[in-house]
Every structure is written in structure tokens, then in C-alpha cells.
Amino acid sequence: MDSIEQYVIDYITKLRITNNLTQKDLANILGVSTSFIGNVENIASPAKYNLKHIRLIAESLEISIQLFFPAQIEKSLD
């Protein structure tokens, strides 16, 4: 798995826990199954969030989508 993918997964997991959301709660926000969330959070699984998922989470938690990406990625795009 790419390091940016793992960063996003770890960040969303942290957001989920910090906001007292269960995997089922997050699945409802994203319109996916609870098992999908479990698979994404399982490092042995190839499942990943996509940009639509990230947008939906950001909108639901009312945070900037930029928070989902590490600062070094932004610098490399300048």
C-alpha cells in the first residue's frame, strides 16, 4: 500500500474514533457496508477510501478536505 493511502486510512480512523463514530456510523455516512470500513481499517486488506469517501467525510464532519493529506504532498505540487 502506498504511504499516502495508509496516511488517509489512519487519519480517517483517528477522526472516526475522536468523533465517537462506530464503523457502522461511518458506513452510513459513506453509503457502504460496515464490513467495507472494517476491511479498509484492516492493514492486510487492499480496500481503500476514494476521493468521494473523503469528500463525504469532510462534509459530514464540517472540516477541510485538505486535512486528509499530509503537508509534504501539498509542497510537492507547488
Secondary structure, 3 states (H helix, E strand, C coil): CCHHHHHHHHHHHHHHHHCCCCHHHHHHHHCCCHHHHHHHHCCCCCCCCCHHHHHHHHHHHCCCHHHHCCHHHHHHHC
